[in-house]
Amino acid sequence: GLTVVDMLRTANVPVLQSFDASRLSLQLAAAAQLGVSHLLIMGQREALDGTIIVRSTRNSSQNIIRVQEVPKFLRTLR
């Protein structure tokens, strides 16, 4: 997770981070209150696969993206 945050900051992508193991629903609610447009979700499975789930807070749509492609993908969302 920290590697992904460093990669995004290096790519000048604004990042708010939470490495919390509590319930996902609480984290989604906190992100909505902060006005976050997209969430990056990386659980154990994604870490093993080298992927990240990119989830829209507006409509809950999701894309599974390879870690290396995340900065490029996020730029398409602007």
mmCIF file of the N, C-alpha and C atoms, coordinates in Angstrom:
data_MODEL
# 
_entry.id   MODEL 
# 
loop_
_atom_site.group_PDB 
_atom_site.id 
_atom_site.type_symbol 
_atom_site.label_atom_id 
_atom_site.label_alt_id 
_atom_site.label_comp_id 
_atom_site.label_asym_id 
_atom_site.label_entity_id 
_atom_site.label_seq_id 
_atom_site.pdbx_PDB_ins_code 
_atom_site.Cartn_x 
_atom_site.Cartn_y 
_atom_site.Cartn_z 
_atom_site.occupancy 
_atom_site.B_iso_or_equiv 
_atom_site.pdbx_formal_charge 
_atom_site.auth_seq_id 
_atom_site.auth_comp_id 
_atom_site.auth_asym_id 
_atom_site.auth_atom_id 
_atom_site.pdbx_PDB_model_num 
ATOM 1   N N  . GLY A 1 1  ? 0.796   -1.197  0.000   1.00 0.00 ? 1  GLY A N  1 
ATOM 2   C CA . GLY A 1 1  ? 0.000   0.000   0.000   1.00 0.00 ? 1  GLY A CA 1 
ATOM 3   C C  . GLY A 1 1  ? 0.838   1.260   0.000   1.00 0.00 ? 1  GLY A C  1 
ATOM 4   N N  . LEU A 1 2  ? 1.898   1.268   0.809   1.00 0.00 ? 2  LEU A N  1 
ATOM 5   C CA . LEU A 1 2  ? 2.752   2.456   0.863   1.00 0.00 ? 2  LEU A CA 1 
ATOM 6   C C  . LEU A 1 2  ? 3.456   2.700   -0.461  1.00 0.00 ? 2  LEU A C  1 
ATOM 7   N N  . THR A 1 3  ? 3.815   1.630   -1.141  1.00 0.00 ? 3  THR A N  1 
ATOM 8   C CA . THR A 1 3  ? 4.451   1.756   -2.449  1.00 0.00 ? 3  THR A CA 1 
ATOM 9   C C  . THR A 1 3  ? 3.502   2.434   -3.427  1.00 0.00 ? 3  THR A C  1 
ATOM 10  N N  . VAL A 1 4  ? 2.231   2.092   -3.374  1.00 0.00 ? 4  VAL A N  1 
ATOM 11  C CA . VAL A 1 4  ? 1.238   2.699   -4.270  1.00 0.00 ? 4  VAL A CA 1 
ATOM 12  C C  . VAL A 1 4  ? 1.083   4.180   -3.952  1.00 0.00 ? 4  VAL A C  1 
ATOM 13  N N  . VAL A 1 5  ? 1.024   4.529   -2.675  1.00 0.00 ? 5  VAL A N  1 
ATOM 14  C CA . VAL A 1 5  ? 0.904   5.939   -2.278  1.00 0.00 ? 5  VAL A CA 1 
ATOM 15  C C  . VAL A 1 5  ? 2.115   6.724   -2.784  1.00 0.00 ? 5  VAL A C  1 
ATOM 16  N N  . ASP A 1 6  ? 3.311   6.184   -2.613  1.00 0.00 ? 6  ASP A N  1 
ATOM 17  C CA . ASP A 1 6  ? 4.521   6.852   -3.117  1.00 0.00 ? 6  ASP A CA 1 
ATOM 18  C C  . ASP A 1 6  ? 4.475   7.012   -4.635  1.00 0.00 ? 6  ASP A C  1 
ATOM 19  N N  . MET A 1 7  ? 4.014   5.989   -5.330  1.00 0.00 ? 7  MET A N  1 
ATOM 20  C CA . MET A 1 7  ? 3.922   6.036   -6.784  1.00 0.00 ? 7  MET A CA 1 
ATOM 21  C C  . MET A 1 7  ? 2.966   7.150   -7.217  1.00 0.00 ? 7  MET A C  1 
ATOM 22  N N  . LEU A 1 8  ? 1.838   7.276   -6.545  1.00 0.00 ? 8  LEU A N  1 
ATOM 23  C CA . LEU A 1 8  ? 0.850   8.300   -6.894  1.00 0.00 ? 8  LEU A CA 1 
ATOM 24  C C  . LEU A 1 8  ? 1.372   9.698   -6.585  1.00 0.00 ? 8  LEU A C  1 
ATOM 25  N N  . ARG A 1 9  ? 2.025   9.850   -5.463  1.00 0.00 ? 9  ARG A N  1 
ATOM 26  C CA . ARG A 1 9  ? 2.586   11.165  -5.125  1.00 0.00 ? 9  ARG A CA 1 
ATOM 27  C C  . ARG A 1 9  ? 3.680   11.567  -6.112  1.00 0.00 ? 9  ARG A C  1 
ATOM 28  N N  . THR A 1 10 ? 4.494   10.623  -6.530  1.00 0.00 ? 10 THR A N  1 
ATOM 29  C CA . THR A 1 10 ? 5.524   10.889  -7.528  1.00 0.00 ? 10 THR A CA 1 
ATOM 30  C C  . THR A 1 10 ? 4.891   11.327  -8.843  1.00 0.00 ? 10 THR A C  1 
ATOM 31  N N  . ALA A 1 11 ? 3.715   10.778  -9.152  1.00 0.00 ? 11 ALA A N  1 
ATOM 32  C CA . ALA A 1 11 ? 2.992   11.125  -10.382 1.00 0.00 ? 11 ALA A CA 1 
ATOM 33  C C  . ALA A 1 11 ? 2.120   12.368  -10.198 1.00 0.00 ? 11 ALA A C  1 
ATOM 34  N N  . ASN A 1 12 ? 2.265   13.060  -9.053  1.00 0.00 ? 12 ASN A N  1 
ATOM 35  C CA . ASN A 1 12 ? 1.494   14.273  -8.741  1.00 0.00 ? 12 ASN A CA 1 
ATOM 36  C C  . ASN A 1 12 ? -0.010  14.040  -8.720  1.00 0.00 ? 12 ASN A C  1 
ATOM 37  N N  . VAL A 1 13 ? -0.412  12.871  -8.248  1.00 0.00 ? 13 VAL A N  1 
ATOM 38  C CA . VAL A 1 13 ? -1.826  12.557  -8.067  1.00 0.00 ? 13 VAL A CA 1 
ATOM 39  C C  . VAL A 1 13 ? -2.153  12.824  -6.599  1.00 0.00 ? 13 VAL A C  1 
ATOM 40  N N  . PRO A 1 14 ? -3.122  13.724  -6.304  1.00 0.00 ? 14 PRO A N  1 
ATOM 41  C CA . PRO A 1 14 ? -3.463  14.007  -4.913  1.00 0.00 ? 14 PRO A CA 1 
ATOM 42  C C  . PRO A 1 14 ? -3.973  12.750  -4.209  1.00 0.00 ? 14 PRO A C  1 
ATOM 43  N N  . VAL A 1 15 ? -3.510  12.528  -2.981  1.00 0.00 ? 15 VAL A N  1 
ATOM 44  C CA . VAL A 1 15 ? -3.829  11.295  -2.263  1.00 0.00 ? 15 VAL A CA 1 
ATOM 45  C C  . VAL A 1 15 ? -4.231  11.601  -0.823  1.00 0.00 ? 15 VAL A C  1 
ATOM 46  N N  . LEU A 1 16 ? -5.326  11.020  -0.396  1.00 0.00 ? 16 LEU A N  1 
ATOM 47  C CA . LEU A 1 16 ? -5.682  10.891  1.011   1.00 0.00 ? 16 LEU A CA 1 
ATOM 48  C C  . LEU A 1 16 ? -5.605  9.408   1.293   1.00 0.00 ? 16 LEU A C  1 
ATOM 49  N N  . GLN A 1 17 ? -5.025  9.027   2.400   1.00 0.00 ? 17 GLN A N  1 
ATOM 50  C CA . GLN A 1 17 ? -4.830  7.605   2.631   1.00 0.00 ? 17 GLN A CA 1 
ATOM 51  C C  . GLN A 1 17 ? -5.388  7.170   3.973   1.00 0.00 ? 17 GLN A C  1 
ATOM 52  N N  . SER A 1 18 ? -5.791  5.917   4.013   1.00 0.00 ? 18 SER A N  1 
ATOM 53  C CA . SER A 1 18 ? -6.216  5.280   5.246   1.00 0.00 ? 18 SER A CA 1 
ATOM 54  C C  . SER A 1 18 ? -5.843  3.815   5.142   1.00 0.00 ? 18 SER A C  1 
ATOM 55  N N  . PHE A 1 19 ? -5.025  3.386   6.077   1.00 0.00 ? 19 PHE A N  1 
ATOM 56  C CA . PHE A 1 19 ? -4.647  1.972   6.132   1.00 0.00 ? 19 PHE A CA 1 
ATOM 57  C C  . PHE A 1 19 ? -5.368  1.375   7.330   1.00 0.00 ? 19 PHE A C  1 
ATOM 58  N N  . ASP A 1 20 ? -6.661  1.268   7.188   1.00 0.00 ? 20 ASP A N  1 
ATOM 59  C CA . ASP A 1 20 ? -7.525  0.853   8.292   1.00 0.00 ? 20 ASP A CA 1 
ATOM 60  C C  . ASP A 1 20 ? -8.124  -0.506  7.967   1.00 0.00 ? 20 ASP A C  1 
ATOM 61  N N  . ALA A 1 21 ? -8.090  -1.387  8.920   1.00 0.00 ? 21 ALA A N  1 
ATOM 62  C CA . ALA A 1 21 ? -8.639  -2.728  8.712   1.00 0.00 ? 21 ALA A CA 1 
ATOM 63  C C  . ALA A 1 21 ? -10.075 -2.841  9.202   1.00 0.00 ? 21 ALA A C  1 
ATOM 64  N N  . SER A 1 22 ? -10.686 -1.707  9.561   1.00 0.00 ? 22 SER A N  1 
ATOM 65  C CA . SER A 1 22 ? -12.069 -1.764  10.036  1.00 0.00 ? 22 SER A CA 1 
ATOM 66  C C  . SER A 1 22 ? -13.019 -2.005  8.860   1.00 0.00 ? 22 SER A C  1 
ATOM 67  N N  . ARG A 1 23 ? -14.283 -1.954  9.145   1.00 0.00 ? 23 ARG A N  1 
ATOM 68  C CA . ARG A 1 23 ? -15.291 -2.256  8.122   1.00 0.00 ? 23 ARG A CA 1 
ATOM 69  C C  . ARG A 1 23 ? -15.210 -1.298  6.940   1.00 0.00 ? 23 ARG A C  1 
ATOM 70  N N  . LEU A 1 24 ? -15.326 -1.847  5.767   1.00 0.00 ? 24 LEU A N  1 
ATOM 71  C CA . LEU A 1 24 ? -15.242 -1.060  4.541   1.00 0.00 ? 24 LEU A CA 1 
ATOM 72  C C  . LEU A 1 24 ? -16.349 -0.014  4.477   1.00 0.00 ? 24 LEU A C  1 
ATOM 73  N N  . SER A 1 25 ? -17.533 -0.339  4.964   1.00 0.00 ? 25 SER A N  1 
ATOM 74  C CA . SER A 1 25 ? -18.646 0.611   4.902   1.00 0.00 ? 25 SER A CA 1 
ATOM 75  C C  . SER A 1 25 ? -18.331 1.895   5.669   1.00 0.00 ? 25 SER A C  1 
ATOM 76  N N  . LEU A 1 26 ? -17.626 1.794   6.788   1.00 0.00 ? 26 LEU A N  1 
ATOM 77  C CA . LEU A 1 26 ? -17.237 2.987   7.546   1.00 0.00 ? 26 LEU A CA 1 
ATOM 78  C C  . LEU A 1 26 ? -16.227 3.822   6.761   1.00 0.00 ? 26 LEU A C  1 
ATOM 79  N N  . GLN A 1 27 ? -15.323 3.154   6.086   1.00 0.00 ? 27 GLN A N  1 
ATOM 80  C CA . GLN A 1 27 ? -14.329 3.862   5.284   1.00 0.00 ? 27 GLN A CA 1 
ATOM 81  C C  . GLN A 1 27 ? -14.980 4.547   4.083   1.00 0.00 ? 27 GLN A C  1 
ATOM 82  N N  . LEU A 1 28 ? -15.957 3.899   3.469   1.00 0.00 ? 28 LEU A N  1 
ATOM 83  C CA . LEU A 1 28 ? -16.671 4.493   2.335   1.00 0.00 ? 28 LEU A CA 1 
ATOM 84  C C  . LEU A 1 28 ? -17.434 5.742   2.777   1.00 0.00 ? 28 LEU A C  1 
ATOM 85  N N  . ALA A 1 29 ? -18.061 5.677   3.933   1.00 0.00 ? 29 ALA A N  1 
ATOM 86  C CA . ALA A 1 29 ? -18.800 6.826   4.463   1.00 0.00 ? 29 ALA A CA 1 
ATOM 87  C C  . ALA A 1 29 ? -17.855 7.990   4.759   1.00 0.00 ? 29 ALA A C  1 
ATOM 88  N N  . ALA A 1 30 ? -16.697 7.711   5.346   1.00 0.00 ? 30 ALA A N  1 
ATOM 89  C CA . ALA A 1 30 ? -15.717 8.758   5.642   1.00 0.00 ? 30 ALA A CA 1 
ATOM 90  C C  . ALA A 1 30 ? -15.223 9.407   4.355   1.00 0.00 ? 30 ALA A C  1 
ATOM 91  N N  . ALA A 1 31 ? -14.979 8.619   3.328   1.00 0.00 ? 31 ALA A N  1 
ATOM 92  C CA . ALA A 1 31 ? -14.521 9.153   2.042   1.00 0.00 ? 31 ALA A CA 1 
ATOM 93  C C  . ALA A 1 31 ? -15.591 10.042  1.415   1.00 0.00 ? 31 ALA A C  1 
ATOM 94  N N  . ALA A 1 32 ? -16.848 9.639   1.510   1.00 0.00 ? 32 ALA A N  1 
ATOM 95  C CA . ALA A 1 32 ? -17.948 10.438  0.965   1.00 0.00 ? 32 ALA A CA 1 
ATOM 96  C C  . ALA A 1 32 ? -18.022 11.788  1.675   1.00 0.00 ? 32 ALA A C  1 
ATOM 97  N N  . GLN A 1 33 ? -17.833 11.805  2.991   1.00 0.00 ? 33 GLN A N  1 
ATOM 98  C CA . GLN A 1 33 ? -17.861 13.059  3.748   1.00 0.00 ? 33 GLN A CA 1 
ATOM 99  C C  . GLN A 1 33 ? -16.723 13.985  3.340   1.00 0.00 ? 33 GLN A C  1 
ATOM 100 N N  . LEU A 1 34 ? -15.601 13.422  2.949   1.00 0.00 ? 34 LEU A N  1 
ATOM 101 C CA . LEU A 1 34 ? -14.450 14.216  2.518   1.00 0.00 ? 34 LEU A CA 1 
ATOM 102 C C  . LEU A 1 34 ? -14.574 14.691  1.076   1.00 0.00 ? 34 LEU A C  1 
ATOM 103 N N  . GLY A 1 35 ? -15.589 14.196  0.363   1.00 0.00 ? 35 GLY A N  1 
ATOM 104 C CA . GLY A 1 35 ? -15.793 14.587  -1.026  1.00 0.00 ? 35 GLY A CA 1 
ATOM 105 C C  . GLY A 1 35 ? -14.875 13.887  -2.008  1.00 0.00 ? 35 GLY A C  1 
ATOM 106 N N  . VAL A 1 36 ? -14.394 12.719  -1.639  1.00 0.00 ? 36 VAL A N  1 
ATOM 107 C CA . VAL A 1 36 ? -13.503 11.938  -2.503  1.00 0.00 ? 36 VAL A CA 1 
ATOM 108 C C  . VAL A 1 36 ? -14.300 11.396  -3.685  1.00 0.00 ? 36 VAL A C  1 
ATOM 109 N N  . SER A 1 37 ? -13.740 11.499  -4.884  1.00 0.00 ? 37 SER A N  1 
ATOM 110 C CA . SER A 1 37 ? -14.473 11.027  -6.064  1.00 0.00 ? 37 SER A CA 1 
ATOM 111 C C  . SER A 1 37 ? -14.231 9.547   -6.354  1.00 0.00 ? 37 SER A C  1 
ATOM 112 N N  . HIS A 1 38 ? -13.031 9.058   -6.017  1.00 0.00 ? 38 HIS A N  1 
ATOM 113 C CA . HIS A 1 38 ? -12.695 7.655   -6.282  1.00 0.00 ? 38 HIS A CA 1 
ATOM 114 C C  . HIS A 1 38 ? -11.887 7.086   -5.127  1.00 0.00 ? 38 HIS A C  1 
ATOM 115 N N  . LEU A 1 39 ? -12.083 5.812   -4.903  1.00 0.00 ? 39 LEU A N  1 
ATOM 116 C CA . LEU A 1 39 ? -11.353 5.092   -3.864  1.00 0.00 ? 39 LEU A CA 1 
ATOM 117 C C  . LEU A 1 39 ? -10.451 4.062   -4.514  1.00 0.00 ? 39 LEU A C  1 
ATOM 118 N N  . LEU A 1 40 ? -9.287  3.867   -3.928  1.00 0.00 ? 40 LEU A N  1 
ATOM 119 C CA . LEU A 1 40 ? -8.402  2.782   -4.337  1.00 0.00 ? 40 LEU A CA 1 
ATOM 120 C C  . LEU A 1 40 ? -8.449  1.762   -3.218  1.00 0.00 ? 40 LEU A C  1 
ATOM 121 N N  . ILE A 1 41 ? -8.868  0.564   -3.550  1.00 0.00 ? 41 ILE A N  1 
ATOM 122 C CA . ILE A 1 41 ? -9.024  -0.486  -2.547  1.00 0.00 ? 41 ILE A CA 1 
ATOM 123 C C  . ILE A 1 41 ? -8.040  -1.595  -2.867  1.00 0.00 ? 41 ILE A C  1 
ATOM 124 N N  . MET A 1 42 ? -7.204  -1.905  -1.879  1.00 0.00 ? 42 MET A N  1 
ATOM 125 C CA . MET A 1 42 ? -6.234  -2.979  -2.055  1.00 0.00 ? 42 MET A CA 1 
ATOM 126 C C  . MET A 1 42 ? -6.300  -3.875  -0.831  1.00 0.00 ? 42 MET A C  1 
ATOM 127 N N  . GLY A 1 43 ? -6.859  -5.036  -1.024  1.00 0.00 ? 43 GLY A N  1 
ATOM 128 C CA . GLY A 1 43 ? -6.892  -6.048  0.019   1.00 0.00 ? 43 GLY A CA 1 
ATOM 129 C C  . GLY A 1 43 ? -5.788  -7.057  -0.217  1.00 0.00 ? 43 GLY A C  1 
ATOM 130 N N  . GLN A 1 44 ? -5.839  -8.113  0.531   1.00 0.00 ? 44 GLN A N  1 
ATOM 131 C CA . GLN A 1 44 ? -4.807  -9.145  0.422   1.00 0.00 ? 44 GLN A CA 1 
ATOM 132 C C  . GLN A 1 44 ? -4.768  -9.750  -0.983  1.00 0.00 ? 44 GLN A C  1 
ATOM 133 N N  . ARG A 1 45 ? -5.934  -10.038 -1.527  1.00 0.00 ? 45 ARG A N  1 
ATOM 134 C CA . ARG A 1 45 ? -5.985  -10.651 -2.863  1.00 0.00 ? 45 ARG A CA 1 
ATOM 135 C C  . ARG A 1 45 ? -5.378  -9.743  -3.920  1.00 0.00 ? 45 ARG A C  1 
ATOM 136 N N  . GLU A 1 46 ? -5.739  -8.443  -3.870  1.00 0.00 ? 46 GLU A N  1 
ATOM 137 C CA . GLU A 1 46 ? -5.207  -7.495  -4.845  1.00 0.00 ? 46 GLU A CA 1 
ATOM 138 C C  . GLU A 1 46 ? -3.690  -7.354  -4.693  1.00 0.00 ? 46 GLU A C  1 
ATOM 139 N N  . ALA A 1 47 ? -3.217  -7.343  -3.461  1.00 0.00 ? 47 ALA A N  1 
ATOM 140 C CA . ALA A 1 47 ? -1.771  -7.243  -3.225  1.00 0.00 ? 47 ALA A CA 1 
ATOM 141 C C  . ALA A 1 47 ? -1.041  -8.429  -3.853  1.00 0.00 ? 47 ALA A C  1 
ATOM 142 N N  . LEU A 1 48 ? -1.613  -9.609  -3.717  1.00 0.00 ? 48 LEU A N  1 
ATOM 143 C CA . LEU A 1 48 ? -0.992  -10.797 -4.303  1.00 0.00 ? 48 LEU A CA 1 
ATOM 144 C C  . LEU A 1 48 ? -1.049  -10.776 -5.833  1.00 0.00 ? 48 LEU A C  1 
ATOM 145 N N  . ASP A 1 49 ? -2.145  -10.230 -6.386  1.00 0.00 ? 49 ASP A N  1 
ATOM 146 C CA . ASP A 1 49 ? -2.332  -10.179 -7.836  1.00 0.00 ? 49 ASP A CA 1 
ATOM 147 C C  . ASP A 1 49 ? -1.646  -8.991  -8.501  1.00 0.00 ? 49 ASP A C  1 
ATOM 148 N N  . GLY A 1 50 ? -1.201  -8.003  -7.694  1.00 0.00 ? 50 GLY A N  1 
ATOM 149 C CA . GLY A 1 50 ? -0.611  -6.792  -8.262  1.00 0.00 ? 50 GLY A CA 1 
ATOM 150 C C  . GLY A 1 50 ? -1.648  -5.886  -8.884  1.00 0.00 ? 50 GLY A C  1 
ATOM 151 N N  . THR A 1 51 ? -2.854  -5.873  -8.300  1.00 0.00 ? 51 THR A N  1 
ATOM 152 C CA . THR A 1 51 ? -3.951  -5.056  -8.829  1.00 0.00 ? 51 THR A CA 1 
ATOM 153 C C  . THR A 1 51 ? -4.513  -4.146  -7.735  1.00 0.00 ? 51 THR A C  1 
ATOM 154 N N  . ILE A 1 52 ? -5.362  -3.209  -8.153  1.00 0.00 ? 52 ILE A N  1 
ATOM 155 C CA . ILE A 1 52 ? -6.080  -2.317  -7.239  1.00 0.00 ? 52 ILE A CA 1 
ATOM 156 C C  . ILE A 1 52 ? -7.488  -2.159  -7.781  1.00 0.00 ? 52 ILE A C  1 
ATOM 157 N N  . ILE A 1 53 ? -8.449  -2.096  -6.883  1.00 0.00 ? 53 ILE A N  1 
ATOM 158 C CA . ILE A 1 53 ? -9.824  -1.797  -7.270  1.00 0.00 ? 53 ILE A CA 1 
ATOM 159 C C  . ILE A 1 53 ? -9.990  -0.285  -7.217  1.00 0.00 ? 53 ILE A C  1 
ATOM 160 N N  . VAL A 1 54 ? -10.433 0.324   -8.315  1.00 0.00 ? 54 VAL A N  1 
ATOM 161 C CA . VAL A 1 54 ? -10.741 1.748   -8.357  1.00 0.00 ? 54 VAL A CA 1 
ATOM 162 C C  . VAL A 1 54 ? -12.257 1.855   -8.359  1.00 0.00 ? 54 VAL A C  1 
ATOM 163 N N  . ARG A 1 55 ? -12.795 2.464   -7.292  1.00 0.00 ? 55 ARG A N  1 
ATOM 164 C CA . ARG A 1 55 ? -14.252 2.525   -7.113  1.00 0.00 ? 55 ARG A CA 1 
ATOM 165 C C  . ARG A 1 55 ? -14.729 3.970   -7.096  1.00 0.00 ? 55 ARG A C  1 
ATOM 166 N N  . SER A 1 56 ? -15.737 4.263   -7.874  1.00 0.00 ? 56 SER A N  1 
ATOM 167 C CA . SER A 1 56 ? -16.343 5.593   -7.905  1.00 0.00 ? 56 SER A CA 1 
ATOM 168 C C  . SER A 1 56 ? -17.255 5.761   -6.694  1.00 0.00 ? 56 SER A C  1 
ATOM 169 N N  . THR A 1 57 ? -17.147 6.894   -6.020  1.00 0.00 ? 57 THR A N  1 
ATOM 170 C CA . THR A 1 57 ? -18.050 7.151   -4.890  1.00 0.00 ? 57 THR A CA 1 
ATOM 171 C C  . THR A 1 57 ? -19.406 7.648   -5.374  1.00 0.00 ? 57 THR A C  1 
ATOM 172 N N  . ARG A 1 58 ? -19.487 8.081   -6.613  1.00 0.00 ? 58 ARG A N  1 
ATOM 173 C CA . ARG A 1 58 ? -20.762 8.583   -7.146  1.00 0.00 ? 58 ARG A CA 1 
ATOM 174 C C  . ARG A 1 58 ? -21.737 7.466   -7.475  1.00 0.00 ? 58 ARG A C  1 
ATOM 175 N N  . ASN A 1 59 ? -21.258 6.432   -8.150  1.00 0.00 ? 59 ASN A N  1 
ATOM 176 C CA . ASN A 1 59 ? -22.179 5.384   -8.585  1.00 0.00 ? 59 ASN A CA 1 
ATOM 177 C C  . ASN A 1 59 ? -21.715 3.973   -8.206  1.00 0.00 ? 59 ASN A C  1 
ATOM 178 N N  . SER A 1 60 ? -20.662 3.876   -7.425  1.00 0.00 ? 60 SER A N  1 
ATOM 179 C CA . SER A 1 60 ? -20.109 2.601   -6.936  1.00 0.00 ? 60 SER A CA 1 
ATOM 180 C C  . SER A 1 60 ? -19.598 1.677   -8.035  1.00 0.00 ? 60 SER A C  1 
ATOM 181 N N  . SER A 1 61 ? -19.394 2.205   -9.251  1.00 0.00 ? 61 SER A N  1 
ATOM 182 C CA . SER A 1 61 ? -18.812 1.364   -10.302 1.00 0.00 ? 61 SER A CA 1 
ATOM 183 C C  . SER A 1 61 ? -17.356 1.095   -9.955  1.00 0.00 ? 61 SER A C  1 
ATOM 184 N N  . GLN A 1 62 ? -16.858 -0.038  -10.417 1.00 0.00 ? 62 GLN A N  1 
ATOM 185 C CA . GLN A 1 62 ? -15.507 -0.461  -10.077 1.00 0.00 ? 62 GLN A CA 1 
ATOM 186 C C  . GLN A 1 62 ? -14.747 -0.913  -11.309 1.00 0.00 ? 62 GLN A C  1 
ATOM 187 N N  . ASN A 1 63 ? -13.443 -0.692  -11.277 1.00 0.00 ? 63 ASN A N  1 
ATOM 188 C CA . ASN A 1 63 ? -12.530 -1.212  -12.281 1.00 0.00 ? 63 ASN A CA 1 
ATOM 189 C C  . ASN A 1 63 ? -11.366 -1.850  -11.547 1.00 0.00 ? 63 ASN A C  1 
ATOM 190 N N  . ILE A 1 64 ? -10.882 -2.959  -12.052 1.00 0.00 ? 64 ILE A N  1 
ATOM 191 C CA . ILE A 1 64 ? -9.697  -3.585  -11.500 1.00 0.00 ? 64 ILE A CA 1 
ATOM 192 C C  . ILE A 1 64 ? -8.540  -3.247  -12.428 1.00 0.00 ? 64 ILE A C  1 
ATOM 193 N N  . ILE A 1 65 ? -7.521  -2.599  -11.865 1.00 0.00 ? 65 ILE A N  1 
ATOM 194 C CA . ILE A 1 65 ? -6.418  -2.056  -12.640 1.00 0.00 ? 65 ILE A CA 1 
ATOM 195 C C  . ILE A 1 65 ? -5.104  -2.628  -12.124 1.00 0.00 ? 65 ILE A C  1 
ATOM 196 N N  . ARG A 1 66 ? -4.176  -2.902  -13.002 1.00 0.00 ? 66 ARG A N  1 
ATOM 197 C CA . ARG A 1 66 ? -2.820  -3.303  -12.582 1.00 0.00 ? 66 ARG A CA 1 
ATOM 198 C C  . ARG A 1 66 ? -2.183  -2.123  -11.859 1.00 0.00 ? 66 ARG A C  1 
ATOM 199 N N  . VAL A 1 67 ? -1.437  -2.395  -10.820 1.00 0.00 ? 67 VAL A N  1 
ATOM 200 C CA . VAL A 1 67 ? -0.839  -1.344  -9.994  1.00 0.00 ? 67 VAL A CA 1 
ATOM 201 C C  . VAL A 1 67 ? -0.051  -0.344  -10.847 1.00 0.00 ? 67 VAL A C  1 
ATOM 202 N N  . GLN A 1 68 ? 0.729   -0.825  -11.789 1.00 0.00 ? 68 GLN A N  1 
ATOM 203 C CA . GLN A 1 68 ? 1.564   0.050   -12.611 1.00 0.00 ? 68 GLN A CA 1 
ATOM 204 C C  . GLN A 1 68 ? 0.734   1.009   -13.457 1.00 0.00 ? 68 GLN A C  1 
ATOM 205 N N  . GLU A 1 69 ? -0.510  0.673   -13.747 1.00 0.00 ? 69 GLU A N  1 
ATOM 206 C CA . GLU A 1 69 ? -1.361  1.479   -14.621 1.00 0.00 ? 69 GLU A CA 1 
ATOM 207 C C  . GLU A 1 69 ? -2.225  2.482   -13.869 1.00 0.00 ? 69 GLU A C  1 
ATOM 208 N N  . VAL A 1 70 ? -2.181  2.476   -12.549 1.00 0.00 ? 70 VAL A N  1 
ATOM 209 C CA . VAL A 1 70 ? -3.087  3.310   -11.752 1.00 0.00 ? 70 VAL A CA 1 
ATOM 210 C C  . VAL A 1 70 ? -2.911  4.802   -12.020 1.00 0.00 ? 70 VAL A C  1 
ATOM 211 N N  . PRO A 1 71 ? -1.702  5.376   -11.980 1.00 0.00 ? 71 PRO A N  1 
ATOM 212 C CA . PRO A 1 71 ? -1.597  6.824   -12.241 1.00 0.00 ? 71 PRO A CA 1 
ATOM 213 C C  . PRO A 1 71 ? -2.171  7.227   -13.597 1.00 0.00 ? 71 PRO A C  1 
ATOM 214 N N  . LYS A 1 72 ? -1.866  6.464   -14.630 1.00 0.00 ? 72 LYS A N  1 
ATOM 215 C CA . LYS A 1 72 ? -2.380  6.762   -15.970 1.00 0.00 ? 72 LYS A CA 1 
ATOM 216 C C  . LYS A 1 72 ? -3.907  6.670   -15.989 1.00 0.00 ? 72 LYS A C  1 
ATOM 217 N N  . PHE A 1 73 ? -4.473  5.631   -15.372 1.00 0.00 ? 73 PHE A N  1 
ATOM 218 C CA . PHE A 1 73 ? -5.917  5.473   -15.333 1.00 0.00 ? 73 PHE A CA 1 
ATOM 219 C C  . PHE A 1 73 ? -6.584  6.622   -14.586 1.00 0.00 ? 73 PHE A C  1 
ATOM 220 N N  . LEU A 1 74 ? -6.014  7.032   -13.463 1.00 0.00 ? 74 LEU A N  1 
ATOM 221 C CA . LEU A 1 74 ? -6.605  8.099   -12.669 1.00 0.00 ? 74 LEU A CA 1 
ATOM 222 C C  . LEU A 1 74 ? -6.613  9.427   -13.434 1.00 0.00 ? 74 LEU A C  1 
ATOM 223 N N  . ARG A 1 75 ? -5.616  9.650   -14.249 1.00 0.00 ? 75 ARG A N  1 
ATOM 224 C CA . ARG A 1 75 ? -5.594  10.891  -15.044 1.00 0.00 ? 75 ARG A CA 1 
ATOM 225 C C  . ARG A 1 75 ? -6.751  10.931  -16.031 1.00 0.00 ? 75 ARG A C  1 
ATOM 226 N N  . THR A 1 76 ? -7.243  9.780   -16.472 1.00 0.00 ? 76 THR A N  1 
ATOM 227 C CA . THR A 1 76 ? -8.377  9.767   -17.406 1.00 0.00 ? 76 THR A CA 1 
ATOM 228 C C  . THR A 1 76 ? -9.677  10.128  -16.710 1.00 0.00 ? 76 THR A C  1 
ATOM 229 N N  . LEU A 1 77 ? -9.697  10.119  -15.382 1.00 0.00 ? 77 LEU A N  1 
ATOM 230 C CA . LEU A 1 77 ? -10.916 10.406  -14.632 1.00 0.00 ? 77 LEU A CA 1 
ATOM 231 C C  . LEU A 1 77 ? -11.126 11.886  -14.376 1.00 0.00 ? 77 LEU A C  1 
ATOM 232 N N  . ARG A 1 78 ? -10.119 12.684  -14.605 1.00 0.00 ? 78 ARG A N  1 
ATOM 233 C CA . ARG A 1 78 ? -10.214 14.128  -14.316 1.00 0.00 ? 78 ARG A CA 1 
ATOM 234 C C  . ARG A 1 78 ? -11.201 14.830  -15.175 1.00 0.00 ? 78 ARG A C  1 
# 
